[in-house]
């Protein structure tokens, strides 16, 4: 019974909402874990009550699962029961009253402009030959210039890059499209990579292969570079460029894009649009990053702050 609920729910998510493959896989994994636990307790989605799901979350906590993971699983359960109500499978949502585990707000890791410059320089000089260097330079320039998610970057169709575009059309989450302007260095890197990429693609076509529709083609099953490949590649570039590897992921460049724009005076709503955030509240986290940097800057460089540190926290006005 539970397997039928899950499969039907996932099919509806894919057909009606256009949910991405990774989203469907995450839903499937989470709900399968819940179903297996319910089965061991002698129940299933059709008969489970609120107490069963409260016990399940306690079980997840005892396993040491992160709060974000527990919150995601609870969200999947609630989504499933909303669908079950619409389908007439149940007349109630036993998880509706369960509060999500509280989340600690963590500021995203980012990079300063000097670190980004070293990463971009590393892309130009690392690799086995011109092909690797042009590809990596294009990847890094596009990522930093647009703030794309890595899945959006590696899956870019080559048609989006034709004609020396001033703007790049990006297909984001839920099939939503957005336009992001390209910097001059990004356009130059794109043009150089396209020339190399097209020549390589023509060679493959001559050998009987089909032309690739992706900007960053690969012989893998997806037909394009994978997120996992790029994650490993950016770590290698960080090491080559003498940037701390624990600070660098593809998502770090997305954070750097937003943070540096905000520091430069860009409008928060414009950054929201370029990042593809559905809610501006998600984008507002970068204001906290900038505030934290400004505070550190003042404490490090302001004369009064330096005087305060030297005197153990007292200023010249103390005791007056």
Secondary structure, DSSP 4 states (H G I P E B T S, - for coil): -HHHHHHHHHHHHHHHS---HHHHHHHHHHHHHHHHHHHHTT--TTT--HHHHHHHHHHHHHTT--HHHHHHHHHHHHHHHHHHHHHTS-SS-TTTTPPPPP----PPP---HHHHHHHHHHHHH-SSSHHHHHHHHHHHHHHHHH---HHHHHT-BGGGGTT--SEEEEE-GGG-EEEEE--HHHHHHHHHHHHHHHHHHHHHHHTTPPPP-BTTB-SSTTSB--HHHHHHHHHHHHHHTT--GGG--HHHHHHHHHHHHHHTT--HHHHHHHHT-SSHHHHTHHHHHHHHHHHHHHHHH-HHHHHHHHTTT--TTTT-
